Amino acid sequence: MISKGKLSLLCLLAVFAASLAASSTAAAAEVLPSFISEKVELEEEHAGVGKLKEFFFEVKNLNFGVGCFGVDNKVEIGAEMHSKLTIEFTECFVYNLFHEVQNQCKVKEPIVIKLRDQLVYKNHKEGEEIFDIFYPDEEVGKSKFHAGVMTTVTIEGALCTIKGKYEIKGSAIAVPSPNTPGKEERVVKINFNGKEAPTGTYENEERKELEEAGKMVLNGETVYLKGDIEQELKTGAKWGAE
């Protein structure tokens, strides 16, 4: 027979467990922004056009970077908080962090990046400014923000001291412009801000779990992306997010 004291303790434990479950569910139900056009949420993919003049990958602790001027990209905007971006980089070169081109090193081209993205609010609260997390468009199991391979860069050259095949893993957080909820423009600029780019912990929308986002690594060292992508819908309509 269970005593009143034990029964009370069991009741308290049950209430505590229920409250933990409720708080966990509430934490997982984070509200995320969605892409919109003419104030209407995009519920399916819409073909877009992307313009990208130059782009840089920098690995400061290894004292080199890769820059590219020839860029071809394909954009699909939507549905909801997601879009797709495929970029092929050509006209690439290696430089040191004094911005001196290393002519003895050659980049195998093209460098191909296939990305998906997920919109988030900066500090997890609806109505705040919006960030855009870009991550590899591949199945990476539990984590999508830090486990997948974003791209592979191959550097060649008989006299090149950094030649080799390098995998870049992780995700990058870009800042759209505009990034005010509900604000729309015909052309939206996606800013990758190098060392100043934001990082943080955000919800993996598919798994409803928090993950570290905005960090990329090459051989264990941090990689920074720098460049701007101008995107617009092929229809020419204004668009944004909220």
N, C-alpha and C positions, 0 to 999 in steps of 0.2 A: 504494500500500500504506500502511495506517495504522500509524503507529509506536505502540509500547507506551505512550509518554507521552501521545499524543493519545487513545488508547483509554481510558486511565485517566481523563483529563479528561472525556471523553464519558460515561463511567460515573458519575462524580461528579455531572455536570450532570443526568443522568437520575434519579439518586437524589434530588437536591435538588428537581427538578421534581415527582417523585412525592410527596415529603414535603409540598411546598406544596399540592398537590392534596388530600392527605389532611387537612391541617390546615384547608383551606378547607371541605371537606365536613363536618368535625367542627364547625366554627364555625357552619355553616348548620343543623346538626341540633340546634338548641336545643330543650330540653324545655319545653313550655308547659303551664300548668294547664288544667283543664277544669271546666265546671260539673258539679255532682253533686247528687243528691237521694237521701236515705236511703242514702248511701255508694255510690251507683251513678252512673257517668258518664251524663250526658244525651246520648244519641246522636241525638236529633232535637229539633226545636223544641217547646217547651211554652208554652202560653198563660200570660201573667202579668198581674198587676194592679200599676199604678204610682200612687203618691200623691206629689204635688209641690205644696207650698203657695205657694212664691214662688221666683223665679229672677232672677239679675242678670247682665248683660253689662257689663263695665267696660272703658273704653279710657282709661287714666290719662293718657297723653301727649296726648290730645285733650280731656281734661277733661270727659268726659261718660260716662254709663252709661244703660242701659235696664233697667228693672225690670218684672216681670210677676207678677200675682197670680192671674189666671185661667189654669188649665192643664188641658189634656186630653192624656193620653198612653196609648199602646198599647205593650205589652211582649211580646216573644217571647224566652224564655230557652233557650239551647242553639241548635244542637247543638255539642258539644265545648266549644271555648274561645270561641265566638261567641254573640251574641244580637242582637236588633233592638229599636230604640227609636224611636218616632215621637211627637213632642211638638208640640202646637199651643198657642202662648202668646196669651192675650188679656189685657184689663185692663192694658195696658202704659203706661208713662210714661217720660219722659226726665228725668234729674237730673244735676246737676253733682257734682263730687267733694267738695263740702261737704254732699252729700246734700240739696240744695235742688231741689225739683221745678221743672222748666222748663215752665210752663203754655203758653208760646208755641209749644212743640214737641209734635207729636202723632205717635204711632207707627201706621203702617198695620198693621192686624191682619187675620188672625192671622199671627204669626211661626211658620213651620213648620220643624221640624228633623227630618230622617230620618237616623238613625245606625245604624251597626253597631259592634260592639266586639270586642276581642280581649284575652283575659286574658294577663298576663305575670307572671313572678316579678321582684321588685324589682331584684335584681342578677344576673338570668339563671341563678340556681341553684335547682334543684328543692328544695322545702321551705321557701323563704323566703316572706315576706309577699307577698300578691298585689295587683297593680295592674290596673286596667281601662282600656284605651285606647279612647276613643270617636272615631270618624272618620266622614266622610260616606258614606252608603249610595248610592254612585254609582261608575261606572267611571272611574277617574282615571289609567289607564295604569300607569306604572311605580311611582308612589308612592301609597299610600293614607293615610299618616299626615300628610302636609303639603301635598299638591297639590290636594285637592278643596275644593269650596265647602260649608261646613257649613250655612249659611243666608244669607238676604238680609234685611236690615233697612232699611225705608224710613221716613225721618223727614220729616214735613211741617209746614207752618206758614208763613204769610206773613212773620212777624217772627222766625222761627227761624233762627239764624245757622249751624246745623249741618245744615240740611235737605239731603236727598239720599238716594241709594240706596247702601247699603253691603253689600259681600260680606264675610262672615267665612269665612276659609279656615283649614284645618289640622285639628288633633286636640286632644283634651283627655284628660288622665289623671285618672281618678277613683279614690278609695280606697274599696273596699267595706268594710262593717262588718257581720259579721266578715271579716277578710282573712287569717286563719290557715288554712293548708291543712287540709282535712278538717273544719273547724268549720262547723256548719250552724245556721241559724235559720229560723223561719217567715217573718220579715220581714228582708230584707237592705237596709241603707241604703247608697246610692251617694253618696259625698261629693265634690262639686266645691268645692275649697277656695280659689278665687280666686287671689290672688298667691302663696299658699303651696302651690299644687298642684304635684305633682312633674313633672319633665320628664326626658327621657333618650333613649337610642338603643336601640331594640328591634327584634326580628326581625319583618318582614312575613311572616306565616305562609304566605301563598300563594306568594310569590316566593323565600322563604328568603334574604332580604337584610336587612341592618340599615338602619333608617331613624330619623331624628330624629322624636320623638313628644312630644306634650304642649304644643305651641305653636300658638297661633291668632293671626291677624293681620287687621286691618282697615285698609286704606290704608297698609300697611306698619308699622302700630303694633300692639303686643301687646294682645290681648283676654283678659280674665280672666273665667271663669265661676264663679259662686258660688251654691250651692243644694244641697239634699239631695233625693234621690229614694228613696222607700221602695218596694221591690219585693217581691212575693210570688207564688208559683205559684197559679193558680186552684184547684188541687186542695187547697191548704192545707198541703201537705207541706213539711217543712223542706228547705232547700237551701243550697248554698254552692259552694265550689270547692276543688280540690286538684290 
